[in-house]
Every structure is written in C-alpha cells, then in structure tokens.
C-alpha cells in the first residue's frame, strides 16, 4: 500500500513539478490509511466486546484471548499479553 502512496506522490510531482503537492498527496494518503486501519480495529474490538456465548464458541484462540483481555480491562484489571505459543488460547 505504501508503494501506491509513493507512486501517487511521484506522479503528482511529475505532473505538477511541486514537491509540496507530492508530499501532501503522500502524507495525506498515509494519514488516511492509518485512520482506516484504526477504524477497522475499533470496529473489531467493539464487535468482539459485544459478543455473546455463541460467537465466543466460534472464535479462534487468539481472538478469545483478546476477548478476555477486553473483559478484564473493563473491570479495572491490568492485562499483559504473552507471546503466542500455539496453545490454542
């Protein structure tokens, strides 16, 4: 994706001969991409936090750990995740 941002900035510079316009296109696209990734992450967290028992039964071990992390943090606990060990969550 960043390759496309470089390409868009490069094409902007070629067409306008303006470094400022090329930088604006590149950094504007980068900020937009970061916001989109953040928004998708937020939606996933909200969906996981609102899961019922049927949805919990169907999620992966990693998602289950994230689910428990959210639940414990909501109750005031500090949670530290450990590296994945292929222990099925």
C-alpha positions as CSV (number, residue, x, y, z in Angstrom):
1,X,0.0,0.0,0.0
2,X,2.8,2.4,0.8
3,X,4.2,1.7,-2.7
4,X,1.0,3.1,-4.1
5,X,1.4,6.2,-2.0
6,X,4.9,6.6,-3.3
7,X,3.7,6.2,-6.8
8,X,0.9,8.7,-6.3
9,X,3.3,11.2,-4.8
10,X,5.8,10.6,-7.7
11,X,3.1,11.0,-10.3
12,X,1.9,14.2,-8.6
13,X,5.4,15.6,-8.7
14,X,5.9,14.6,-12.3
15,X,2.7,16.3,-13.4
16,X,2.9,19.4,-11.2
17,X,6.7,19.8,-10.5
18,X,5.6,20.7,-7.0
19,X,7.3,18.9,-4.1
20,X,4.7,20.3,-1.7
21,X,1.8,18.8,-3.7
22,X,3.6,15.4,-3.9
23,X,4.2,15.5,-0.2
24,X,0.6,16.5,0.5
25,X,-0.6,13.5,-1.6
26,X,1.8,11.1,0.1
27,X,1.3,12.2,3.7
28,X,-2.5,12.8,3.2
29,X,-2.8,9.2,1.9
30,X,-0.7,7.9,4.7
31,X,-2.8,9.6,7.4
32,X,-6.0,8.4,5.6
33,X,-4.6,4.8,5.6
34,X,-3.8,5.0,9.3
35,X,-7.3,6.3,10.1
36,X,-8.9,3.5,8.1
37,X,-6.8,0.8,9.8
38,X,-7.6,2.3,13.2
39,X,-11.3,2.4,12.4
40,X,-11.4,-1.2,11.3
41,X,-9.5,-2.2,14.5
42,X,-12.0,-0.2,16.6
43,X,-15.0,-1.9,14.9
44,X,-13.4,-5.3,15.5
45,X,-12.9,-4.5,19.2
46,X,-16.4,-3.3,19.6
47,X,-17.8,-6.4,17.9
48,X,-15.7,-8.7,20.0
49,X,-16.6,-6.9,23.2
50,X,-20.3,-7.3,22.3
51,X,-20.0,-11.0,21.6
52,X,-22.4,-13.4,23.2
53,X,-21.5,-17.0,24.1
54,X,-22.4,-18.4,20.7
55,X,-20.0,-16.0,19.0
56,X,-17.3,-16.8,21.6
57,X,-17.6,-20.5,20.9
58,X,-16.7,-19.8,17.2
59,X,-13.7,-17.5,17.6
60,X,-10.1,-18.5,17.4
61,X,-7.8,-18.9,20.4
62,X,-6.1,-15.6,19.7
63,X,-9.5,-13.8,19.4
64,X,-10.6,-15.4,22.6
65,X,-7.5,-14.1,24.4
66,X,-8.3,-10.6,23.1
67,X,-11.9,-11.1,24.2
68,X,-10.8,-11.9,27.8
69,X,-8.3,-9.0,27.7
70,X,-11.1,-6.6,26.9
71,X,-13.4,-8.1,29.6
72,X,-10.7,-7.9,32.4
73,X,-9.7,-4.3,31.4
74,X,-13.3,-3.2,31.6
75,X,-13.3,-4.4,35.2
76,X,-10.2,-2.4,36.0
77,X,-7.5,-5.1,35.8
78,X,-4.2,-4.6,34.1
79,X,-3.6,-7.2,31.4
80,X,-0.3,-8.2,29.9
81,X,-0.4,-10.4,26.8
82,X,2.2,-13.1,26.3
83,X,3.6,-14.2,23.0
84,X,1.6,-16.8,21.1
85,X,2.7,-20.3,21.9
86,X,0.3,-22.4,19.8
87,X,-1.5,-23.4,23.0
88,X,-5.0,-22.9,21.4
89,X,-5.6,-19.8,23.5
